[in-house]
């Protein structure tokens, strides 16, 4: 045993024990034992006297005496009671058990939002797109057995895509259509089912490859950025059309008689619609030099107009 204070460390242990008020300790213990069980629950030793048993410094007990011990036991009992009250509150406020539909819906959400599922669907979209390209070769188109096998594989792809969308609809309900990309996927799959009955729509099955946009985040960001600048692109488009219209009227008035006179091999500027088509050809830089050279044979200065139009529009 140690003394109560550093200056009394030379005092014998017997004197220290005598100085302790044993009557107060006995009264406190008696009051604790007389407390009804409904007001104070008896806890294990380590909870009631946490300050003594779990203290890393034994001086704490001897410096503060039984009063500190009683305070520790009261605080531990209060914390224990508060934890019991919170646990009872939590127990009474537990949610009701999920129904069968809710369990199925939670399962669909877990499957649809799983990264492995997303990668699997992305792989199927890519494989289906490649299959459409391979199906254009003659060694498949000319073989009825391979064509039938091609259609079977295409149907299985469509069934898997339909199951994936059905699970998404079951998981998210009407909120599924609030996402534009989800609505786009639903539209593509619906058109694919219609194309089975309508032969003319079979060529549009390749649009399933566009589902890659809804699956790859970088492609989605690019599309969103393009749609965000549509007003600016519309202004540029109208400006370009204005320039083409001015040149169409001017070229038609200047060169409309050249084909009738046999000065050109093709009627490039006989009517304004012909002129529009010719200017679009020049805009795309498709053999625009041959058109301009045929005109330059008669009108040497015409190259200036062609060069200005190409620089402004191409």
C-alpha positions as CSV (number, residue, x, y, z in Angstrom):
1,X,0.0,0.0,0.0
2,X,1.0,3.6,-0.6
3,X,0.4,6.8,1.4
4,X,-2.4,9.2,0.5
5,X,0.0,12.1,-0.5
6,X,3.6,12.2,-1.5
7,X,4.6,13.8,1.9
8,X,3.0,11.0,3.9
9,X,4.7,8.1,2.0
10,X,6.8,7.3,5.1
11,X,3.7,6.8,7.2
12,X,3.1,3.1,8.1
13,X,0.2,1.4,6.3
14,X,-1.6,0.8,9.6
15,X,-1.9,4.5,10.3
16,X,-3.2,5.0,6.8
17,X,-5.9,2.4,7.2
18,X,-7.0,3.9,10.6
19,X,-7.4,7.3,8.9
20,X,-10.0,6.0,6.5
21,X,-13.6,6.6,7.5
22,X,-14.9,3.1,7.5
23,X,-18.3,4.2,8.8
24,X,-19.0,6.3,5.7
25,X,-18.0,3.3,3.5
26,X,-20.3,1.0,5.3
27,X,-23.2,3.4,5.0
28,X,-22.7,3.9,1.3
29,X,-22.5,0.2,0.7
30,X,-25.6,-0.4,2.8
31,X,-27.5,2.3,0.8
32,X,-26.5,0.6,-2.4
33,X,-27.6,-2.8,-1.3
34,X,-30.9,-1.5,0.0
35,X,-31.8,0.1,-3.4
36,X,-34.7,-1.8,-5.1
37,X,-33.9,-3.9,-8.1
38,X,-36.4,-2.0,-10.2
39,X,-34.6,1.3,-9.6
40,X,-31.0,0.0,-9.9
41,X,-30.0,-3.2,-11.6
42,X,-27.1,-5.2,-10.2
43,X,-24.3,-5.2,-12.8
44,X,-21.1,-7.2,-13.0
45,X,-18.2,-6.1,-10.9
46,X,-16.3,-4.6,-13.8
47,X,-19.2,-2.3,-14.7
48,X,-20.0,-1.1,-11.2
49,X,-16.4,-0.4,-10.3
50,X,-15.0,0.5,-13.7
51,X,-12.9,3.3,-12.2
52,X,-11.0,0.9,-9.9
53,X,-10.5,-2.2,-12.0
54,X,-9.8,-0.6,-15.4
55,X,-7.7,2.3,-14.2
56,X,-4.1,2.0,-15.4
57,X,-2.8,4.1,-12.4
58,X,-3.5,2.6,-9.0
59,X,-2.8,5.9,-7.3
60,X,-6.2,7.1,-8.5
61,X,-8.1,4.9,-6.1
62,X,-6.0,5.7,-3.1
63,X,-6.0,9.5,-3.8
64,X,-9.8,9.8,-4.1
65,X,-10.9,7.0,-1.8
66,X,-14.3,5.4,-1.7
67,X,-16.1,8.6,-2.7
68,X,-14.6,8.3,-6.2
69,X,-15.4,4.6,-6.2
70,X,-19.1,5.4,-5.5
71,X,-19.2,8.1,-8.2
72,X,-17.8,5.7,-10.7
73,X,-20.3,3.0,-9.8
74,X,-23.2,5.5,-10.1
75,X,-22.0,6.8,-13.5
76,X,-21.5,3.3,-14.9
77,X,-25.0,2.3,-13.7
78,X,-26.5,5.4,-15.3
79,X,-24.8,4.7,-18.6
80,X,-25.9,1.1,-18.5
81,X,-29.5,2.1,-17.9
82,X,-29.4,4.6,-20.8
83,X,-28.0,1.9,-23.1
84,X,-30.8,-0.4,-22.0
85,X,-33.4,2.3,-22.7
86,X,-31.9,3.0,-26.1
87,X,-31.8,-0.7,-26.9
88,X,-35.5,-1.1,-25.9
89,X,-36.4,1.9,-28.0
90,X,-34.6,0.5,-31.0
91,X,-36.3,-2.8,-30.4
92,X,-39.8,-1.3,-30.4
93,X,-39.0,0.9,-33.5
94,X,-37.8,-2.0,-35.7
95,X,-39.3,-1.9,-39.3
96,X,-41.9,-4.4,-40.3
97,X,-40.6,-7.5,-42.1
98,X,-40.4,-7.1,-45.9
99,X,-43.0,-8.7,-48.1
100,X,-42.4,-11.0,-51.0
101,X,-42.6,-8.2,-53.6
102,X,-40.1,-6.1,-51.6
103,X,-37.7,-8.9,-51.4
104,X,-37.9,-9.5,-55.1
105,X,-37.5,-5.8,-55.8
106,X,-34.4,-5.6,-53.5
107,X,-32.9,-8.6,-55.3
108,X,-33.5,-6.9,-58.7
109,X,-31.8,-3.8,-57.5
110,X,-28.8,-5.7,-56.3
111,X,-28.5,-7.6,-59.6
112,X,-29.1,-4.5,-61.9
113,X,-26.6,-2.3,-59.9
114,X,-23.9,-5.0,-59.7
115,X,-20.8,-4.0,-61.6
116,X,-20.4,-7.5,-63.0
117,X,-23.9,-7.3,-64.4
118,X,-23.1,-4.0,-66.1
119,X,-19.9,-5.3,-67.6
120,X,-21.8,-8.4,-68.8
121,X,-24.4,-6.3,-70.6
122,X,-21.8,-4.1,-72.1
123,X,-20.0,-7.1,-73.5
124,X,-23.2,-8.5,-75.0
125,X,-23.9,-5.1,-76.7
126,X,-20.4,-5.1,-78.2
127,X,-20.7,-8.7,-79.3
128,X,-24.2,-8.1,-80.8
129,X,-22.9,-5.1,-82.7
130,X,-19.9,-7.1,-84.1
131,X,-22.3,-9.9,-85.1
132,X,-24.3,-7.4,-87.3
133,X,-21.2,-6.4,-89.1
134,X,-20.1,-10.0,-89.8
135,X,-23.7,-10.8,-90.9
136,X,-23.2,-8.6,-94.0
137,X,-20.6,-10.9,-95.5
138,X,-21.6,-13.2,-98.3
139,X,-20.5,-16.4,-96.6
140,X,-23.3,-15.8,-94.1
141,X,-25.9,-14.2,-96.3
142,X,-25.7,-16.9,-99.0
143,X,-26.0,-19.8,-96.5
144,X,-29.5,-20.4,-95.2
145,X,-28.3,-22.4,-92.2
146,X,-25.9,-19.7,-91.1
147,X,-28.7,-17.1,-91.6
148,X,-31.0,-19.1,-89.4
149,X,-28.2,-19.5,-86.8
150,X,-27.6,-15.8,-87.0
151,X,-31.3,-15.1,-86.3
152,X,-31.3,-17.5,-83.3
153,X,-28.3,-15.8,-81.7
154,X,-29.8,-12.4,-82.3
155,X,-33.1,-13.5,-80.6
156,X,-31.2,-14.7,-77.6
157,X,-29.4,-11.4,-77.3
158,X,-32.7,-9.6,-77.5
159,X,-34.2,-11.8,-74.8
160,X,-31.3,-11.1,-72.4
161,X,-31.6,-7.3,-73.1
162,X,-35.4,-7.6,-72.4
163,X,-34.8,-9.4,-69.1
164,X,-32.3,-6.8,-68.0
165,X,-34.8,-4.0,-68.8
166,X,-37.6,-5.9,-67.1
167,X,-35.6,-6.2,-63.9
168,X,-34.8,-2.5,-64.0
169,X,-38.5,-1.7,-64.4
170,X,-39.3,-4.0,-61.5
171,X,-36.5,-2.4,-59.4
172,X,-37.2,1.2,-60.0
173,X,-40.8,1.3,-61.1
174,X,-41.9,4.5,-62.9
175,X,-38.7,6.2,-61.8
176,X,-37.0,4.1,-64.5
177,X,-38.4,6.4,-67.2
178,X,-37.2,9.6,-65.5
179,X,-33.7,8.8,-66.7
180,X,-33.3,9.7,-70.4
181,X,-30.7,7.0,-71.0
182,X,-33.0,4.3,-69.6
183,X,-35.9,5.5,-71.8
184,X,-33.5,5.4,-74.8
185,X,-32.6,1.7,-74.0
186,X,-36.3,0.8,-73.6
187,X,-37.0,2.4,-77.0
188,X,-34.2,0.6,-78.8
189,X,-35.2,-2.8,-77.4
190,X,-38.9,-2.1,-78.3
191,X,-37.9,-1.3,-81.9
192,X,-35.9,-4.5,-82.0
193,X,-39.0,-6.6,-81.0
194,X,-41.1,-4.8,-83.6
195,X,-38.5,-5.4,-86.3
196,X,-39.1,-9.2,-85.9
197,X,-42.5,-8.8,-87.4
198,X,-41.8,-5.8,-89.7
199,X,-39.1,-6.7,-92.2
200,X,-38.3,-3.1,-93.2
201,X,-37.2,-2.4,-89.6
202,X,-34.6,-5.2,-89.5
203,X,-31.9,-2.7,-90.7
204,X,-32.5,-0.6,-87.6
205,X,-31.5,-3.5,-85.3
206,X,-28.0,-2.3,-85.5
207,X,-29.1,0.8,-83.5
208,X,-28.6,-1.5,-80.4
209,X,-25.0,-0.5,-80.6
210,X,-26.1,3.0,-79.5
211,X,-26.7,1.5,-76.1
212,X,-23.0,1.7,-75.6
213,X,-23.5,5.4,-75.1
214,X,-25.8,4.8,-72.1
215,X,-23.3,2.4,-70.6
216,X,-20.0,4.2,-71.0
217,X,-19.7,7.3,-68.9
218,X,-17.3,9.1,-71.2
219,X,-19.6,8.7,-74.2
220,X,-22.5,10.0,-72.1
221,X,-20.6,13.1,-71.1
222,X,-19.7,13.8,-74.7
223,X,-23.4,13.5,-75.8
224,X,-24.5,15.7,-73.0
225,X,-21.9,18.3,-73.9
226,X,-23.0,18.3,-77.5
227,X,-26.7,18.8,-76.5
228,X,-25.7,21.6,-74.3
229,X,-24.3,23.6,-77.2
230,X,-27.2,23.0,-79.6
231,X,-28.3,26.6,-79.5
232,X,-24.8,27.7,-80.7
233,X,-24.7,25.0,-83.3
234,X,-28.1,26.1,-84.6
235,X,-26.9,29.6,-85.0
236,X,-23.8,28.3,-87.0
237,X,-26.1,26.1,-89.1
238,X,-28.4,29.0,-90.1
239,X,-25.3,31.2,-90.9
240,X,-23.9,28.5,-93.1
241,X,-27.3,28.0,-94.9
242,X,-27.5,31.8,-95.5
243,X,-24.0,31.8,-97.1
244,X,-25.0,28.7,-99.3
245,X,-28.2,30.4,-100.3
246,X,-26.4,33.6,-101.4
247,X,-23.9,31.6,-103.5
248,X,-26.7,29.4,-104.9
249,X,-28.6,32.4,-106.3
250,X,-25.4,34.1,-107.5
251,X,-24.0,30.9,-109.3
252,X,-27.4,30.2,-110.9
253,X,-27.6,33.6,-112.4
254,X,-24.0,33.6,-113.6
255,X,-23.5,30.0,-114.9
256,X,-27.0,28.6,-115.6
257,X,-26.6,28.6,-119.4
258,X,-23.3,26.7,-119.5
259,X,-24.7,23.2,-119.8
260,X,-27.2,24.3,-122.5
261,X,-24.3,25.7,-124.5
262,X,-22.2,22.5,-124.1
263,X,-19.6,24.2,-121.9
264,X,-19.9,21.8,-119.0
265,X,-20.3,18.0,-119.0
266,X,-23.0,18.1,-116.3
267,X,-25.8,20.6,-115.5
268,X,-24.2,22.0,-112.4
269,X,-26.0,25.3,-112.2
270,X,-29.0,25.0,-114.5
271,X,-31.6,25.4,-111.6
272,X,-31.3,26.6,-108.1
273,X,-31.8,23.1,-106.7
274,X,-29.0,21.8,-109.0
275,X,-26.8,24.6,-107.7
276,X,-27.6,23.7,-104.1
277,X,-26.5,20.2,-104.7
278,X,-23.3,21.3,-106.5
279,X,-22.4,23.7,-103.7
280,X,-23.0,20.9,-101.2
281,X,-20.6,18.8,-103.2
282,X,-18.0,21.6,-103.1
283,X,-18.7,22.0,-99.4
284,X,-17.7,18.4,-98.8
285,X,-14.6,18.9,-101.0
286,X,-15.9,16.1,-103.3
287,X,-14.2,16.8,-106.7
288,X,-14.8,20.5,-106.4
289,X,-11.6,21.2,-108.4
290,X,-13.0,19.5,-111.5
291,X,-16.3,21.5,-111.3
292,X,-14.3,24.8,-110.9
293,X,-12.0,24.0,-113.8
294,X,-14.9,23.3,-116.2
295,X,-16.2,26.7,-115.3
296,X,-12.8,28.4,-115.5
297,X,-12.4,27.3,-119.1
298,X,-15.1,29.9,-120.0
299,X,-14.8,32.3,-117.0
300,X,-11.2,32.7,-116.0
301,X,-12.0,34.8,-112.9
302,X,-14.5,32.2,-111.5
303,X,-11.8,30.5,-109.4
304,X,-12.0,33.5,-107.0
305,X,-15.6,32.8,-106.2
306,X,-15.0,29.1,-105.7
307,X,-12.0,29.7,-103.5
308,X,-13.9,32.1,-101.3
309,X,-16.8,29.7,-101.0
310,X,-14.5,26.8,-100.0
311,X,-12.7,28.8,-97.4
312,X,-15.9,30.1,-95.9
313,X,-17.8,26.9,-95.8
314,X,-15.5,23.9,-95.9
